[in-house]
Amino acid sequence: MSTPSEAGVSTRAIHAGQPPGPATGAVVTPIYQTSTYAQTAVGKHKGYEYSRTANPTRTALEACIAALEGGAHGLAFASGMAAESTVMQLLGPEDHTVAVDDLYGGTYRLFKRVLEPMGLTFTFVDGARTDAVEAAITESTRLVWLESPTNPLLKIVDIAAIAKVAHARGAMVVVDNTFMSPYFQRPLSLGGVESLIELPAAMTHASIPADVRRASGVADGLVRISVGIEDVADLIADLDRALSKS
Ligand SMILES: Cc1ncc(COP(=O)(O)O)c(C=O)c1O
């Protein structure tokens, strides 16, 4: 079945980019494990020549995510940091990025330890304040980097308002969505199910220097709880057990 862009989100999730396989009619897209594809003549192939460049399984995922996000194209990467590194290669020395100050530790490390020594510049501001983001934009700003909700303080950023001011100043906007799935938030038209408890200072944000971390409100004892879809009563009982032991 074809999947019109106005189809419901559940229909798009299971059908977009996933027509029955042309070779066998399989209704679930197979995992293609080949690296190279045969060509009938030099340069003549069925759209695939080498899996690093494109692979039918990945194409299905990319088309499905694009349909869920309301986007024209999707690109899948092996990890979030791989996607981030690729995005940042759009920039060069002296290009400036305005980033939310409460952001994933690996992103901070990429910006400060890898890219700043290469000449890229960064300003970190409270993303919940659109005026602060706008004030930080300069003549050399090419990118505004958002998370919403932010990791780990779960601050909400007004993506539409910031996109408006950033685009008016000629800057691109990146929304690094780790918590909110496209069911509830689609940054272009404006993920996990399991609960996760962690200590940002020792885990996800350990690579941010302690003084920078504390200044942005991430105290050493802050415990982040991302609530998933388990039964509420089970989660409360689990938390009660943990708190009674501490
Ligand atoms: C906001 C955010 N961006 C990027 C990443 C990195 O993703 P990955 O571990 O897939 O590289 C994470 C990981 O938790 C994250 O929370």
The ligand as an ORCA input file, in Angstrom:
! r2SCAN-3c Opt
* xyz 0 1
  C      20.923     14.817     23.509
  C      21.828     13.714     23.071
  N      22.533     13.869     21.940
  C      23.383     12.919     21.498
  C      23.557     11.729     22.210
  C      24.539     10.733     21.684
  O      23.912      9.651     21.095
  P      24.763      8.300     20.813
  O      25.040      7.684     22.166
  O      23.838      7.463     19.963
  O      26.023      8.682     20.096
  C      22.836     11.517     23.402
  C      23.004     10.276     24.161
  O      22.407     10.062     25.216
  C      21.964     12.532     23.846
  O      21.267     12.417     24.996
*
